[in-house]
Amino acid sequence: MRRILFVIIVIITIVFWGCEKSPIKPSGDNLTGNLTGKWSTVQNTNAKTLLKSASEIGNGTMSYWNYETLITTNSDQKAINSYAKGEGGIAVTGSVETTFKYMFAIPGFESSNGTSGDDLVAILLYNMDSDPEKPFYTLNLCKSGDDWFTSGLDVYYNDGSNDTYYADIAFNYDGKQLVIDEVSIPQNDGDGNVTISGVLKHTLTDIPANTPTSLYSFDLADNGGDMGGWTIEIKDDGTWLEIYTWEDVSETITATWKTEGTDKLIVTYDFPEYGDSLTFGTDNNADYSHSVEYTYSVSGNELNLFNETDYCFDIPDILPASECYSSFEMELGLDKGSIVAIVNRIDLRFNKVN
């Protein structure tokens, strides 16, 4: 599914891979007395951290979990916002009960010459309850033309177990709303049974012309707020410590840092032990490093780290930027040729720890 590819590409884009592995000494004009010390910030729940454990978050870099994607169009547009609660709902009743309010939908693809490809629609529904004691539900739907593939309801419990209800589910999707007439599905391995039905409409988000607009983020009121926090300790010997803490879990990543000029901060991570767990397409146990380049500012007891990079950079003979824009336009229901820029942005704000 393109959503999976989207996540993989975003991961690759946001991380700037480098090859410097030797210790980096601090340099620059605005260093002593400004950056050094301890700084803290809250880790908000977002599209990346949702459903992740404390150890998973703590074993990724702070920048990995804290970027947003902003889209700029050349005219006023209304975009499908899959991270916003939809109108209506798809109800599940019977052995388990929930109502789906969130929907990702991947419409049929179009070939590069403009002709229609297979009439393929793949849809993922999910619920997002802030109560960790309640199960997490997903409903997968897929069809091509008039043929429906096996679809399924998955129920994930907080003890690690899960139940599945799989069958061919007929549905209609017109790009704006999903309709499921009442259908009964038995439990795969058990005596349970559920009934699924309802209508769910996408929420549309306004994108004013020439205004960068974030679409891939959750409303904090819907997802339970924060998931712990980060402390960064910036030492004057060039050591950078990222300490993630949530309840009784604490994870630390060690990096190095340097400054260039008056406002550029470069943080470099080495992860020889992780292999390809953080690097798509590399060999297991490969020794690698990557750097994130921030623009920074210090005002009293506040530190701001900012980074912005093009998402749809041109990859000759593989993925031209224009095709990248087209895929977003199709997924978001935007006019063809309306996207002029897509950027990933990190904007982190810290308070000094005494």
Buried (B, 14 or more C-beta within 10 A) or exposed (E): BBBEEBEEBBBEBBBBEBEEEEEBEBEBEBBEEBBBBBBBBEBBBBBBBBEBEBEEBBBBBBBBBBBBBBBBBEEEBBBBBBBBBBEBBBBBBBBBEBBBBBBBBBBBEBEEEEEEEEEBBBBBBBBBBEEEEEBBBBBBBBBEEEEBBEBBBBBBEEEEEEBBBBBEBEBEBEEEBBBBEEBEBBBEEEEBBBBBBBBBBBBBBEBEEEEBBBBBBBEEEBBBEBBBBBBBBBBEEBBBBBBBBBEEEBBEBEBBBBBEEEBBBBBBBBBEEBBEEBBEEBEEEEEBBBBBBBEBBBEEEEBBBBBBBEBBEEEEEEBBBEEBBBBBBBBBBBEEEBBEBBBBBBEBEBBEEE
